[in-house]
């Protein structure tokens, strides 16, 4: 089982929020939001399996090829992490007896990329998805998805307009995929780089509250 941080709920059969951090971060990062979110949520922040050293972890490797100004993602590792996260969520559901109608998945950056893929691989299991500063990687989502497959999904998507790590156009371009599948989503842009500003936090917090 993946290592994780947990904030338990104040109620039985709680809604679940799973947090997936970005490349080079760890399970403490997004978990810093936990104290500010609704008390009825069971909040679990998972740690990625690949250690980069010095408290840094990744869901999959990225090779930075400076000569070509390109980044190469190890998609085999990404798919392995997707399998591990799916198993992890099942274990959390079973262990803490969560409300399976109210499962939220929030990912930042690399975690957001995997959140998109997890939602589309499990559209009946994970209903509410919050990809922050990410995009849809077509090689990680199932082929031949239809609107009927995805009509359960609901997204809160955000991105910084001056993001130099993952350009905002990558996020904007992902919206056409959601539109083609008639997936419900909210898309917000913020005047920040590769990060989450207070307005972004307040907006996704309120979105979660409205879905509870």
N, C-alpha and C positions, 0 to 999 in steps of 0.2 A: 504494500500500500504506500502511496505517496505520503511524504511527510507533510504536516499541515498545522496551521494555527486555527483555533476555533473560539467563537463566542457563542455560547449557548443561548437558546431562546427562553423567554419568560412564559411560553405556553406549550401545551402538548400538541403533537402533530403540527409542528411549525413549518412555515414556508422556509425554503432553503435558498441561500445566496452563496454561490461558489465563485471564488476570485482566482484569476489566472494572471500572474505577473508577466512582465516583459523580459526580454533578453538581457541577461546580466544582472537581474534583480533577484529578489527572493520573496518568500512568503510573508515577511514582515511588512513589505512595502504597501500593498493595497490594504492590508489588514489595519493600517493606521486609520482607515475610514470607519472601521467597525463601530466604534463608540458613538458615532454621529448618526448611525442608521437606526431604523425602527427596532425596538426591543424584541418584537415578536419574531424577527428573522433569526434563524440559525445561520451563522456566517462562518464559512470555512474557506481559508486561504491556502491553496495547495502550493507546494514547492516543486519546481521543475526537477526532473531526474538527472540532468547533465550538470555536473559541477564545473564551473569555470575558475574556481579558486577564490579565496578571500571573501567568502559569503555570497558569491555570485553564481547564478544558475541559469540554465537555458532549457527550453523545450526541444530545441533542435539547433544544430550548428549552423552558423553563418560564416562563410569564407569571404572576406573582403579582398577583392582583386583590384588594388589601386591602379594598376596599369590600364585596366579597361573601365575603371569607375563603375564596377558592377558588384552586386552582392549575390552570392550563390547560397541558396537554402538547401540543407540536406533533407529532402522530402521523405526519405525512408525513416529518418529519426522523427520527423514530424508525425508521420502516420503511427509510429510506435507510441509516441506521446499521446496521440488521440485515443489509441486503444487503452492506455494506462489511465487517462482521465475518465473515460467511460466507465471503466471498472471501478475507479475511485468513487465516482458519483453513486454508482450502485451500492458500494459498501457504506457510504455515508447515509444514503436513503434507508438502508436496512438497519444500520446501527442506531440511528437517531430517530427513526420512525417519522420521517418528514411528510409533509403534505405534498404528494406527487403532482397535484394540480397547480402548485405554486413554486416552481423551480426557476430560479434566476441564475444566469451565468454572465459574469462581468469579466472581461479580459482587456488588458492594456497591451498595445503594440503586438508583440509576438503572441501574447495571450489572446488578443482580439482576433488575430488571424485564425487561431485554433478555435475560438468561440464561434465564429462563422461556420467553420467546418463541422464542429460538434453539433451545432443546431441543425444543420442540413443532413447530417448523418443520423440524427435522432429527433426528428421534428415532432414526434408525439410524446417524447419524454421531457425535453427542455423547451418550455414555452417562451420565456422572457430572456432576451439576450441583449447584453450591453457591450458592444465592441467599441472600445475607445482607442483612437489613433491606430487603426488597423485597416485591413482591406480583405476582400475575398480572393483567396488563391484558388483558381479554377482546378488546379491539380489535386487539391485536397477535398473537394466536394464531390458527392456522387454524380454520375452522369445520368442524363435522362430524368432529372427531377421534374415534377409537374406542380402546377398550382394546387392540385388536390393533395399532394404530398405535404405541402408546406402551409396549409391554411390555418394551422394552429400557432404559427410563429408570430412573434411581436418583438421588434427591435428598437432599442434606443442607441443611436449611432452618433458619435461626436469626433471632431478632429480639429486640430489647430491649423489656422490659415498660414502660419509661417513655419510649419513643421519641416525641418531639413533632414530628418531621418527617414520618415515615410511621408512623401509628398501628399498633400491633401487631395490632389487629383486622383490618386489611387483609391481613396475612399469614395470620392464622388463617382468614379467609374463603376464602383461596385453596386451603386444604386440601381443601375439598369438591370442587373441580374435579379435584384429583389423585385423590381417592377415587373419583369417578365414572368415571375412566379407569383405575382399579386400578393406579395408578403407585406404585411403592415409594418411601417417603421416611422420613426421620428429621426430627422437628421439635423444636427446642430453644429455650427462652426463657431470657433472662438479665436480671438486674436492672440494666440500663444504658439509656442513651438511644440516640441514633442513632450507634452505634459498635460496635466489636468489643473485648470485654474478654479478658483472658488465658485464662479458662476456655473461652470461645467458640473462640478460636484453637486451644487444645489439643484440643478436641472435634473440630473439623473436620480438624485435622492427623491425629488418630488414625483418623478415618473414611477419609481418603485412603489412609493406610497400609494399612488393612484391605482396600481395594479394589485396591491395586496387585498 
